[in-house]
Amino acid sequence: MSRIAIEGDLNNIKEELQATDHDVVNLTQENMQNADAIILTGADNNTMDIADTETNAQIINAQGMSAEQVREQLENRLI
């Protein structure tokens, strides 16, 4: 099971990922460090100073994507 940190109000994506057995948490500095992937809304290019944070997590910009598209991209990146 992958740990996914999600920004803001991406409830449809959160529900989609939880339904496929991912551990979904809200995006915080602490969760960012322990996440396998980070899902961003794309509204702010430097949310929570993420540009200054080192992480090995895959970062996905969900702007303009459906929940299913985000899940597919996430699963392809985490293989």
N, C-alpha and C positions, 0 to 999 in steps of 0.2 A: 504494500500500500504506500502510495506516494503522499508526501505532505505538501499541500498547496496553500500558499498565502495569497489571499485575494483582497484587492483594494476596493474600498467603498461599497457602493450599492449594486454589485454584480450578482444579485440574488438568483437570477435565472442560471447563471454559470455555476454558482455555488451549489444549487440544487442538482444540476446535471452531473457535476463531479462527485457529489456525495452519493448519488444513485449508482455510480460506477465504482464505489468503494475507495474513493480517495479521502484522505484526512484533510479537510478544508478548514483553514483558520483565517482570522482577520489579519490583514497586513499590518504588522508593527515592526519596529527595528529588531526586536528579539526574534519574532517569527521569521523574519527575512533571513536571518542567519542559519536557521534550522530547516528551511524549506527546500524541497527538491525543485519547485517551480514557483514563480511569482506571476500572478495575472494582474495587469494594470488596465485601467479604463482608457488610458490614452489622452485624458483631458489635460494632464499636466505632465510634461516630459521629465520632470525631476521630482516626482512625488516623494515626500519624506527623505529628500536628499539621497535618493537611491543611486544617483550618479557618483556619489562619493563613498558608496558602500561596496565593500568587496563581498561577493557571494559566488558560490558555484552553481546557484540555482539557474534554471532556464527562465528567461523573462519573456512573457508573451503580452503583447499589446492587443487587447480585446476590442479595440475600437472598430466598429463596423462589422464585427463577426457575431454569428449566432453562438449560442451555448454549445451546440453540437460541433461547430467549426473549431471552437476553442478546445474542446475535449479531444478532437481528432489531432489537432496540432500538438497539444500537450502529450498525448500518448505516443505520437511519432517521435517527439524529441526525447522522451524518457526511455525509449527502447534501449 
